[in-house]
């Protein structure tokens, strides 16, 4: 932490990345400064002769109440494949947009961990969006120019500071409103990201000063799960059959934490242990993803 604080004071790009800072006991103020160092780095990487960030006028009258133009919302992500929980979850939300009011586009970035999934990914996106554009081979400037020329009003960043993100595209400000959603539950520390969609658990209102963006807090959870939310809940014999297929006795309570091991940090681990202690009189199955042997032993 001391090394990171020194790097921040010296205006350097910190070795501790914003995503990793979320998994450590890093002070919220320091986490903002770490993010800001990466935001500046993205802006510097995007800058070259002739590639200046766009400046946007006020929204046109056509977008105001009673106007005729549809609001053009575009989602940018490297996580559209079936392997990504974010990609699978967001499809249901994207499909819920009112098409008489909203034009929906999806821009796909190159995912370094899921190469070769192009056909499956494109078919899934075309089922929920009117326009799908591949930016795998495009430079940051070419990508930003395409988004700007497409007339996007609201540009959604679904990666934040995660794998395969290209925040340089956002640093060029191709859209007048740019929003962070779902993929990264921290702050971008970037003046070119205007809003952050979170909830009061992720971001208590009194912590707003630790975010560079204006917070948009949903009343329940800002993290969308898979499906439309209207799927049938298994009941009766269907539920019993599903439990038998998984070897679960009918009277057994099942709890699950389906996250990667690094997210089960000491505070969360103790929360789960407290839950199991309080339910000691109930036979409980606790489901987790399989851990590497060395980590499980620890």
N, C-alpha and C positions, 0 to 999 in steps of 0.2 A: 504494500500500500504506500509506504514511504517513497519508493521508487516511482510509482505512478504519480504521486503528488508532486514530485520534483519535475517529472516530464510535463505535467500540466502547467506548473509555474514557468517552465522554459518555453512553453508554446509548442511542444513536440507532439507528434502522434504517439499516443500511449501504447505500450506493449499489451496492457490489459484491454481487451476488446469490450465494446459495450454489451454484447450478448453474454460474455463470461462474467461481466460485472454484476449481472442480474442473479447469477448463481452464487455469488460471494457476499459476505457481509460488508458491502461497500456503502459508505454514507451516500445518501441520495444526492446531496450537493456535488460530491465527487463524481457520481455516476453521470450527472448532467454534463460535467466538464469533460469527462471521457468521451461521451457521445459527441460533444461539440468539436473535439479534436478530429474525430472521424468525419464529421460533417464538413469541416474546413478542408480536409484531405480530399473528399469527393469533389468539392467545388474546384479545388486546384487541379485535380486530374481531368476535370471536364473542360478546363479553360485552355484554349489554344487560339491562335490568330483566326478571326472570323467566326469563332464560336462564342458568342455572347448570350447571356441569359435573356429570355424574352421578358418584356414588360407588358402588362395587360391592362386594358382600359376597364372601366366599370362594365358590368354585365349589360348586354343589349336589352332594349325594351321588350324584345320578343321573349326573353326569359323571365320577365316579371309576371306577376299574377295576371292572368288573362292573355298572356302572350301566346303566339302560335308555335314557337320553336320548342322542340323537346329538349330537356336537359340531357346533355351527353356525359355519361359517367363511364369512366374507363378504369379497368383493374389491371395492374402490372404485377406479374409474379413469375418466379422460376419454379413454383410448386404446384403446377396444375395437374401433375401426373397422379395416377391412382395410388402411388406409393406415399403420397404426401397427405397428412391429416388436414392441413390447411386447405389444400386444393379440393379435397373431397367435401369438406365441410362448407366451403364458400359457394359451391355450385348451387346448392338449394337456395341460399340467400340471393344470389344473382338472378335466379329464375323467378324470384318473387317480385322483381321490379315491375311496376305498371308500364307496359310498353306504349300506352297512349301518352304517357308523360315523360318517359325516359328512354333514351337510346343507350344501349349497353354494348361496350366493346371490351375485349380482353386482349392484352398484349402478353405474349409468352417469351420469357427469357430462357437462356440456355441453363439447364440444370446439370451441374457437374456430376451429380450422383445418380442421375436417371436418364442417361443417354439411351437413345433408341426407342423411346416411348412416344414419338411424335404423332403417329397415326391415331393411337388410342386417346392421346391428350386432345388432339384437334377435334375428334368426333365428340368427346365429352363436352368441350367448350361450345361447339356449335349447337348443342342441345339447349344451352341456356343463354347464349349471347347472340346478338345480331351480326356482330363483326368480330373476327378473330384474326390477329396479326402475329406472325412469328418475327421476333427480333433477335433470334439466335445469332445470326450472322451480321447484324447491323452494328455499327459503332455507336457509342453513346450519343454523338451528335446526330447521326442519321436516325437513331431511335427517337430522340427528342423532337427532331424536325418532323418526323412522320406523325407523332402524336399531336403536335401543334397544327400541322396542316389538316389533320382529321377533325379539327375543331372541338377538341375535348374541353369540357367546362370544368369537370371535377375529376382529378386523377388520383387513384387510390394506390398507395404503396402497401403491398401485402408482404413484403420481405423484411423491411427495416434493416437491421444489421444481422442478417442471417446468411446462410450459405447461398452463393450464387446471386446475391443482391447486386443491383447496379444503380446505386444512389446517385451516380454521376448524371444519369438521365434526369432525375428530379432536380439536381443542382442547376440545370439549365432552365428550369421553370417553364416547361412547355405548356402548362395549363394554368389558368388563373387561380384555381383552388386546388391544393394538394394535401392529401389526408393520409395519415398512417392508420392502418386497420389490421388487427388480428395477428399477423405473423410475428410481431416483436412487441412485447408488453412493457417497453420502457419508453424513453424519450429519444428523439432523433438528434436533439441539440442543434437543429438546423433551421435557419430563418426561412428556407424555401419549403418547409413542411408546416402548413398553417394550422391544422387541426389533428387531434389524436382521439380516436374513438375507444373509450375505455369504460370502466364502471367504478363505483365507489369503493369496491374491495381492492381492485388493482391500483386505483389512484384516488385515495381519499381527497375530497375537495381541499382540505387544508394543506395538501402536498402540491398544490398547483404550481407553486414557485419552483419546483424541481423539474418542471417540464417547459421546454421552449415553445411548445405548441399550445393553442387554446384547447382545453379539454372539453370533449363532448361525452358526458357520462350517461350511459344507459341505466335504467332503473334496476335491472337484474344483472345479467351477465353480458359483457361485450364479446365474449368468446363463443362463437357459433359452433355448435356440434353438427354432426352429419345428419342428412335427411331434411325433410321439410318441417318436422315437428308435428306432423299430422299422422304419422305412421301408427298403426295399431299396436297397442301394448299387449304382449302375450298374456292371456288369461286362461283359467280353467285347464282343460286337458292339453291345449297347445303349450301352455307354460310348463306343465308337468312333463310332457314329452321332451321339451327342450332341455329341462334340467336332467332328465334321465340320460339323454344323449351325451351330456357333459359329465355324467357321474356324480351329480349333486343330489344328495338326499332332499326330500321335499321339505323337511323342517329345518334345513341348514340356511343360516343367513350368509349372504355373500357381500363382501366389501371389496372394492377394487381401486387400485392406484395404477393406472396404465400410462405411466410416464417413464422417460429414460432415467437411468440411475442418478445422473448428476442433479436431477431436479429434486431428488429425495434428500435434500440437505438437512442438517441437524434439527432445525426448527420444525420442518415438515415431518421428519421421521418421528420426533417426539410427539407431534400431534396425533399421528396414526397410532403410536404405542399407547397414548392416553385414551384414544377411542377403544382400543382393544382391551385395556384394563377396565374401562367402565362397562364393557359388555362381556366381562369374564364369565358371567352366568349363562351366556348364550353361545351355543356352538357356532363358530364363525369360520368361514373360509375367507382368507385374505389373498386376493389375486394381484400379482404384479408381473411385469414383463420378466422374462428370464434374464438374469444378470450373468456377465462373464464370471467364471469360477473364482478367479482371484478376488474380484470385488464382492461376490457373495460371501466368501469366507471372512472377509474383513468386516 
